[in-house]
Amino acid sequence: MKKSAIKLKNEEIVEYWSNIIDEGDIAVDWSDASIRCWRCARKRKTLERCHIVPESLGGSEDASNLILLCKECHQESPDVTESKFIWDWIKNTKSEFYDMWDTQKAFVEYKKVYNEEVNKSLWMAIPEKYRIGNIAVSLFYTALSPAFRLASTHFGVGYSVGTRVFILRKSIDLIREYFYEEKVRIDPKNSKETASKLEKNFQSYLMKKLSNSISLKKSDFKGSWKESYSPHERESHISFHPFSGEGKALCKVVQS
């Protein structure tokens, strides 16, 4: 027998739950909850109205038993009689930022591949005397531009999770090689000035080092990290890379 279509609209489901569930327990703001998946925060043309308790276990089609997920998250969602569990599942597996689901998974896979967190790898790639202020942030931002150029998108997917792991690692490797090969001797006394000098030197190093693989020019780096973003973005470390949706919030994870 063919299932009947759920009659409730997305907005009705959002209105019901917005008065019950704390916004911090899902991946999106309630104002976006009718167009973004409540778990991964990805924007989708069509969200699926998903049963909390499945029909096969007696679940109804009332708003109290429906949530909005993308197709992928719906396929991974639990089918159980206890309605509380799905909220625990969403809260503890949700994306921390908009449009960062695959990058978030890349951080998890990075640890599995290299047996350490991204932030530790980055920290260890930088000589101890330069582990101050925004130096790590500035260098990582700079390295991401050529790292993305050394990778490609997958048809219908964009940058795959595995590709993102490569981009993270390649960025860190380029930083490590820079300090080793250039024998950097910039005085780290003033962290702000040091970050600016290192960034400019690092850009020149990358253009020369990668000249046989890719063509890089100064404009490819979008200017300095400090100059490219608003004070709020710099303080919160949320925006990090010029590619829309690619690399945002990496800095927040690195700095944590």
C-alpha positions in Angstrom: 0.0 0.0 0.0 1.3 3.4 -1.0 2.0 5.8 1.9 -0.1 8.9 2.0 1.8 12.2 1.9 2.4 14.0 5.2 0.0 17.0 5.1 1.8 19.3 7.6 4.1 22.0 6.1 7.7 22.5 7.2 6.7 25.8 8.8 4.1 24.1 11.0 6.6 21.6 12.2 9.1 24.4 13.0 6.5 26.5 14.8 5.6 23.5 17.0 9.1 22.6 18.1 10.5 26.1 18.4 8.3 26.5 21.5 9.6 23.3 23.0 13.2 22.5 22.0 16.1 24.8 22.7 17.7 26.2 19.6 21.1 25.1 20.9 20.1 21.5 20.7 19.8 21.5 16.9 22.3 22.6 14.2 20.3 25.6 13.0 18.5 28.7 14.1 14.8 28.3 14.2 14.5 31.1 11.6 16.3 28.8 9.2 14.8 25.5 10.3 12.4 25.2 7.5 15.1 25.2 4.8 18.2 23.7 6.6 18.6 20.2 8.0 18.3 20.1 11.8 21.3 17.9 12.2 23.9 18.8 9.5 22.7 22.4 8.9 23.0 22.0 5.1 20.6 24.0 3.0 18.4 21.8 0.8 15.8 22.5 -1.8 13.7 19.8 -0.2 13.8 18.6 3.4 12.2 15.3 4.5 9.6 15.4 7.2 10.8 12.5 9.3 9.0 10.5 11.9 10.5 10.6 15.4 8.8 7.3 16.2 8.3 5.5 12.9 4.9 4.6 11.6 5.8 0.9 11.8 6.2 1.4 15.6 2.9 3.3 16.0 4.2 6.8 15.3 1.7 9.5 14.2 1.9 12.2 11.6 1.3 15.0 14.1 3.9 17.8 14.4 4.9 16.3 17.8 6.3 13.3 15.9 7.9 15.0 13.0 11.3 16.8 12.4 13.0 18.1 9.3 16.2 16.4 8.0 18.0 16.1 4.7 17.8 12.8 2.9 21.3 11.7 4.1 20.6 12.4 7.8 17.1 10.9 7.5 18.7 7.6 6.3 21.1 7.7 9.3 18.4 8.6 11.9 17.3 6.2 14.6 14.0 4.2 14.2 13.0 3.5 17.8 10.0 3.8 20.2 11.6 6.2 22.6 11.2 9.7 21.2 13.7 11.3 23.5 16.6 9.4 21.8 16.4 11.3 18.5 17.0 14.6 20.3 20.0 13.1 22.1 21.2 11.9 18.7 20.8 15.3 17.0 22.3 17.3 19.9 25.4 15.1 20.1 26.1 14.6 16.4 25.0 17.9 14.9 27.1 20.2 12.9 28.6 23.1 14.9 28.5 25.6 12.0 26.5 26.2 8.9 27.8 24.6 5.7 30.6 22.8 7.6 29.3 19.3 7.8 31.8 17.7 5.5 34.7 19.7 6.8 33.7 18.7 10.4 33.8 15.1 9.3 37.2 15.7 7.7 38.5 16.7 11.1 37.3 13.4 12.5 38.9 11.5 9.7 42.1 13.4 9.9 42.5 12.2 13.5 41.9 8.6 12.4 44.4 8.9 9.5 47.2 10.7 11.4 46.4 9.7 15.0 46.3 13.3 16.3 44.0 16.4 16.1 44.5 19.0 13.4 45.3 21.7 15.9 48.1 19.6 17.4 49.6 18.9 13.9 49.5 22.6 13.1 51.0 23.5 16.5 53.9 21.0 16.0 54.6 22.3 12.5 55.5 25.7 13.9 58.7 26.4 15.9 58.0 27.1 19.5 59.0 30.7 19.5 56.4 31.5 16.8 53.5 29.8 18.6 52.1 33.1 19.8 49.2 35.4 18.9 47.5 34.8 15.5 50.6 33.4 13.7 49.2 29.9 13.4 45.9 31.3 12.1 47.6 33.5 9.6 49.9 30.8 8.2 47.2 28.2 8.0 44.9 30.6 6.2 47.7 31.3 3.7 48.5 27.6 3.1 44.9 26.7 2.4 44.8 28.6 -0.9 47.4 26.5 -2.7 46.3 23.4 -0.9 42.8 23.8 -2.4 44.4 24.3 -5.9 46.2 21.0 -5.5 42.9 19.2 -5.1 39.7 18.8 -7.2 36.0 18.5 -6.6 34.1 15.2 -7.1 31.2 15.2 -9.5 28.0 15.8 -7.7 29.7 16.0 -4.3 32.1 19.0 -4.3 35.2 18.5 -2.2 34.9 15.0 -0.7 35.7 14.3 2.9 38.9 12.5 1.9 39.9 15.4 -0.3 39.4 17.8 2.7 41.6 15.6 4.8 44.3 16.0 2.2 43.8 19.8 2.1 44.2 20.0 5.9 47.3 17.9 5.9 48.9 19.6 2.9 48.4 23.0 4.4 50.2 21.9 7.6 53.0 20.2 5.6 53.6 23.4 3.6 54.0 25.3 6.9 56.4 22.8 8.3 58.5 22.8 5.1 58.5 26.6 5.0 60.2 26.8 8.4 62.6 24.0 7.7 63.6 25.0 4.2 63.7 28.8 4.7 65.5 28.8 8.1 63.2 31.6 9.2 64.8 34.1 11.5 62.1 36.8 11.9 62.1 38.3 15.4 58.8 37.2 17.1 58.9 40.0 19.6 55.8 41.7 18.3 53.3 39.0 17.4 51.1 41.2 15.1 54.1 42.4 13.1 55.6 39.0 13.0 52.4 37.4 11.7 52.3 40.0 8.9 55.9 39.4 7.9 55.7 35.7 8.1 52.5 35.7 6.0 54.2 37.8 3.2 57.3 35.6 3.2 55.3 32.5 3.3 53.3 33.6 0.2 56.5 34.2 -1.7 57.8 30.9 -0.6 54.7 29.1 -1.8 54.6 30.8 -5.2 58.2 29.7 -5.8 58.0 26.2 -4.3 54.8 25.2 -6.2 55.6 27.0 -9.5 56.0 23.6 -11.3 52.6 22.4 -10.1 50.3 25.4 -10.0 50.4 29.1 -10.9 50.1 31.3 -7.9 50.1 35.1 -7.6 49.7 37.5 -4.7 46.0 38.1 -5.5 45.3 34.4 -5.0 45.8 34.8 -1.3 43.0 37.4 -1.0 45.2 39.7 1.1 46.1 39.1 4.7 43.9 37.3 7.1 43.9 40.4 9.3 42.7 42.7 6.5 40.3 40.4 4.8 37.7 39.9 7.6 35.7 42.0 10.0 36.8 42.4 13.7 34.0 40.1 14.7 35.1 37.4 12.3 38.7 37.7 13.4 37.8 37.6 17.0 35.5 34.6 16.7 37.8 32.9 14.1 34.8 31.8 12.1 35.7 32.9 8.5 38.9 31.5 7.3 39.0 30.9 3.6 37.9 32.7 0.4 36.1 29.7 -1.1 32.5 30.0 -0.1 31.5 27.3 2.4 35.0 25.8 2.2 37.2 26.2 5.2 34.9 28.4 7.4 35.4 27.8 11.1 38.6 25.8 10.6 40.3 28.5 12.6 38.0 28.1 15.5 38.8 24.4 15.7 42.5 25.0 15.3 42.5 27.6 18.1 40.4 25.6 20.5 
